[in-house]
């Protein structure tokens, strides 16, 4: 990683689909020295047509880079991580954008790569796929989970977090891999199941065309992610299966409560349940934050720093900036105001 004042960051993006392509385009727009690589030859040609270098060989793309973003499909991440780690120097930071974190974090630890692999997940996307759907602004301002670890790994986390804040205006959410997968199950993964169920039921309905003619915002919003490529959704759900099933059971319980009230012609019960649901929606729309800035020693075992970072993220906070000097690391953070 770059530690020389004024030195340019050199980046590579491996896997240039929707998310990887958007990372690539944003780095290009930020003036970063970046190259892209994809196993698909046609995608590499498309990358070159966009004016971005895209070597045919992976080793040429990642050689002498300060950071490599691994953006391929979830099942390919472990093998790609090992391959890219072997092609890059010890000071090259590796990160991914996968929608589950615990498995890849454990794999990286088993491979002895925790000190330079920072598991990541930008919380953004569309229902389209491929480089042609990528946008330079897709990830701008996104909540971007990074998983810090104590010891030497904190150096890579700090460096990458600063890069994301500066060039993506990211709200960096520090969490453990386990906490991420638990939160993402209900924030992202279960909604894919619900969208698929609603859209699938309409596809099977005898009045499908009439339903689609009447569909407005509620149907469009509720089924948007059902347009995601099916293999990508399946990989995500299977990668976090146990947590998704557990949270789906909680959603089913609430749905059963609504169903019971509806069958009983219980207007008061329906109203009470929807008031409860509206509270979450209102909290999402009207969230307010206070500053929570902290300083920690630049050296040491970093256990206190990592503990604070993870606590910040699991309580809904994020980093908006950080600065490291020889003695201290200073974090600018935002924490939700308690209701």
WOBELMO-V134015 format. One record per backbone hydrogen bond with DSSP energy under -1.0 kcal/mol. CO is the residue of the C=O (numbers start at 1). NH is the residue of the N-H. Records with the same first field share a line. If there is no record, write none. Layout:
BEGIN
CO = NH + NH
END
This chain:
BEGIN
4 = 7
9 = 33
10 = 66 + 67
11 = 35
12 = 69
13 = 37
14 = 71
17 = 21
18 = 22
19 = 23
20 = 24
21 = 25
22 = 26
23 = 27
24 = 28
25 = 29
26 = 30
27 = 32
28 = 31
32 = 34
33 = 11
35 = 13
37 = 15
40 = 44
41 = 45
42 = 46
43 = 47
44 = 48
45 = 49
46 = 50
47 = 52
48 = 51
53 = 36
57 = 61
58 = 62
59 = 63
62 = 65
66 = 93
67 = 12
68 = 95
69 = 14
70 = 97
73 = 76
74 = 77
76 = 80
77 = 81
78 = 82
79 = 83
80 = 84
81 = 85
82 = 86
89 = 92
93 = 68
94 = 118
95 = 70
101 = 105
102 = 106
103 = 107
104 = 108
105 = 109
106 = 110
107 = 111
108 = 113
109 = 112
113 = 116 + 117
116 = 94
119 = 147
121 = 145
122 = 124
130 = 133
131 = 134
135 = 138
139 = 142
142 = 171
143 = 123
144 = 173
145 = 121
146 = 175
151 = 154
152 = 155
153 = 157
154 = 158
155 = 159
156 = 160
157 = 161
158 = 162
159 = 163
160 = 164
161 = 165
162 = 166
163 = 167
164 = 168 + 170
168 = 141
171 = 144
172 = 319
173 = 146
176 = 180
177 = 181
178 = 182
179 = 183
180 = 184
181 = 185
183 = 187
184 = 188 + 189
185 = 190
189 = 193
190 = 194
191 = 195
192 = 196
193 = 197
194 = 198
195 = 199
196 = 200
197 = 201
198 = 202
199 = 203
200 = 204
205 = 208
207 = 211
208 = 212
209 = 213
210 = 214
211 = 215
216 = 220
217 = 221
218 = 222
219 = 223
223 = 226
224 = 227
225 = 228
229 = 233
230 = 234
231 = 235
232 = 236
233 = 237
234 = 238
235 = 239
238 = 241
240 = 244
241 = 245
242 = 246
243 = 247
244 = 248
245 = 249
246 = 250
247 = 251
248 = 252
249 = 253
250 = 254
251 = 255
252 = 256
253 = 257
254 = 258
255 = 259
256 = 260
257 = 261
258 = 262
259 = 263
260 = 264
261 = 266
262 = 265
265 = 267
266 = 270
267 = 271
268 = 272
269 = 273
270 = 274
271 = 275
272 = 276
273 = 277
274 = 278
275 = 279
277 = 281
278 = 282
279 = 283
280 = 284
281 = 285
282 = 286
288 = 337
290 = 335
294 = 331
296 = 329
301 = 151
302 = 306
303 = 307
304 = 308
305 = 309
306 = 310
307 = 311
308 = 312
309 = 313
310 = 314
311 = 315
312 = 317
313 = 316
318 = 334
319 = 172
321 = 332
323 = 330
327 = 298
328 = 325
329 = 296
330 = 323
331 = 294
332 = 320 + 321
333 = 292
334 = 318
335 = 290
END
